[in-house]
Amino acid sequence: MVVVAASRTELPLGSISDSGPTPASSERLKAALELGGRAVVSVRSKKTGAHVTLCFVAKKKEADGRGYVSRATVEGRIGLGEASTVFVDDPTLEWPDGKVGAFHLDTGEWKPTKDADPARVWAAERAFAWARGSFDLGEKAEVFMELSCSFCGKPLTDPVSIERGVGPDCWGRHTGSKSAERS
């Protein structure tokens, strides 16, 4: 199994087959961001093989407009439809060194962090545009997604949950459905 070290944990990327991880689809990344507002991806250059890992997190502003609602709360676990900003960080670097930038959805503006690594900025811009259908990565790069719930970050194992990007418990909270009882 192929993994990328991120801080103190290992992140499985993409769906694993006999030949290793397979690239994620733009639809899968878009669904994870639209539903749960969180996705950890690795963007790998097809030319050089170099890669960067990025974490996209959608947040909405507090009612007073001064800060952002914490994703540690259920109210803060939102998708793109409710978000005002998508922050991008590199989870393999300590904060604040890992800050890459922010997409301000209300204005459509992308603001890279001052002194952010140009490769991470390029990957963040292109992967986000790719997920939204406005950029074709084509022969330039491929994207691998972490197999975790885009709401809570728990690992996903069920193929339906993996494709949706949301685990069964969070999906139930999102849709109002309940899990079947086990017999």
VOBAZA-321094 format. One record per residue (C-alpha): x, y, z; residue number from 1. Coordinates in steps of 0.5 Angstrom, whole numbers. Layout:
VOBAZA-321094
PT      xx      yy      zz   num
PT       X       Y       Z   NUM
...
***
This chain:
VOBAZA-321094
PT      xx      yy      zz   num
PT       0       0       0     1
PT       3       7      -2     2
PT       2      12       4     3
PT       4      19       4     4
PT       7      21      11     5
PT       3      27      14     6
PT       5      30      21     7
PT       5      24      25     8
PT       0      20      21     9
PT       0      16      15    10
PT      -6      18      10    11
PT      -8      13       5    12
PT      -9      16      -2    13
PT     -14      14      -7    14
PT     -17       8      -8    15
PT     -12       2      -7    16
PT     -12      -3     -12    17
PT      -6      -9     -14    18
PT      -2      -4     -18    19
PT      -3       2     -12    20
PT      -7       8     -11    21
PT     -11      10     -17    22
PT     -12      18     -18    23
PT     -19      21     -16    24
PT     -24      24     -21    25
PT     -26      31     -21    26
PT     -33      29     -19    27
PT     -31      25     -13    28
PT     -26      31     -10    29
PT     -32      36     -12    30
PT     -37      32      -8    31
PT     -33      32      -2    32
PT     -32      39      -2    33
PT     -39      41      -4    34
PT     -42      36       2    35
PT     -37      36       7    36
PT     -33      42       6    37
PT     -26      38       7    38
PT     -21      34       3    39
PT     -14      32       3    40
PT     -11      31      -4    41
PT      -4      30      -6    42
PT      -2      33     -13    43
PT       3      29     -17    44
PT       6      32     -23    45
PT       6      27     -29    46
PT      13      30     -32    47
PT      17      30     -26    48
PT      13      25     -21    49
PT      14      31     -15    50
PT       8      32     -11    51
PT       5      36      -6    52
PT       0      34      -1    53
PT      -6      40       1    54
PT     -12      40       5    55
PT     -18      44       3    56
PT     -23      46       8    57
PT     -29      50       7    58
PT     -31      55      13    59
PT     -37      60      14    60
PT     -36      67      18    61
PT     -38      68      25    62
PT     -45      71      25    63
PT     -41      78      27    64
PT     -37      77      21    65
PT     -30      77      25    66
PT     -28      70      25    67
PT     -30      63      22    68
PT     -34      58      25    69
PT     -30      52      28    70
PT     -30      45      24    71
PT     -29      42      31    72
PT     -37      44      32    73
PT     -42      40      28    74
PT     -45      47      26    75
PT     -38      48      23    76
PT     -38      42      18    77
PT     -41      45      12    78
PT     -40      44       4    79
PT     -38      49      -1    80
PT     -46      52      -1    81
PT     -45      55       6    82
PT     -38      57       6    83
PT     -35      64       5    84
PT     -28      61       4    85
PT     -24      55       3    86
PT     -17      55       6    87
PT     -12      51       3    88
PT      -6      48       8    89
PT       0      43       7    90
PT      -2      38      13    91
PT       5      36      12    92
PT       8      42      15    93
PT       7      46      22    94
PT       3      51      22    95
PT       4      57      20    96
PT       9      54      15    97
PT       4      50      12    98
PT      -1      56      10    99
PT      -2      56       2   100
PT      -8      61       1   101
PT     -15      62       1   102
PT     -21      62      -4   103
PT     -26      67      -2   104
PT     -32      64      -5   105
PT     -36      71      -5   106
PT     -31      75      -9   107
PT     -28      69     -13   108
PT     -22      71     -11   109
PT     -16      67     -10   110
PT     -11      70      -5   111
PT      -4      66      -4   112
PT      -1      66       3   113
PT       5      71       3   114
PT      12      67       2   115
PT       8      61       0   116
PT      11      55      -4   117
PT      10      57     -11   118
PT       9      49     -13   119
PT       4      49      -7   120
PT       0      55     -10   121
PT       0      52     -17   122
PT      -3      45     -14   123
PT      -8      49     -10   124
PT     -10      53     -16   125
PT     -11      48     -21   126
PT     -14      42     -16   127
PT     -19      47     -14   128
PT     -21      49     -21   129
PT     -21      42     -23   130
PT     -26      40     -18   131
PT     -30      46     -20   132
PT     -30      44     -28   133
PT     -26      50     -30   134
PT     -19      47     -31   135
PT     -17      40     -34   136
PT     -11      37     -31   137
PT     -10      33     -37   138
PT      -2      31     -38   139
PT       0      36     -33   140
PT      -2      32     -26   141
PT      -6      27     -23   142
PT     -10      28     -16   143
PT     -10      23     -11   144
PT     -15      23      -5   145
PT     -15      21       2   146
PT     -20      16       4   147
PT     -23      20      10   148
PT     -30      23      11   149
PT     -30      30       9   150
PT     -34      32      15   151
PT     -31      29      21   152
PT     -24      26      18   153
PT     -25      19      20   154
PT     -23      13      15   155
PT     -27      11      10   156
PT     -28       3       8   157
PT     -34       2       4   158
PT     -34       3      -3   159
PT     -41       7      -3   160
PT     -38      12       2   161
PT     -31      13      -1   162
PT     -34      15      -8   163
PT     -39      20      -4   164
PT     -33      22       0   165
PT     -38      22       7   166
PT     -38      16      12   167
PT     -45      13      14   168
PT     -46      17      20   169
PT     -44      24      17   170
PT     -49      22      11   171
PT     -54      20      16   172
PT     -54      27      19   173
PT     -53      31      13   174
PT     -59      27      10   175
PT     -63      25      16   176
PT     -63      18      14   177
PT     -61      13      20   178
PT     -57       6      19   179
PT     -60       0      19   180
PT     -60      -5      25   181
PT     -55     -10      25   182
PT     -58     -17      26   183
***
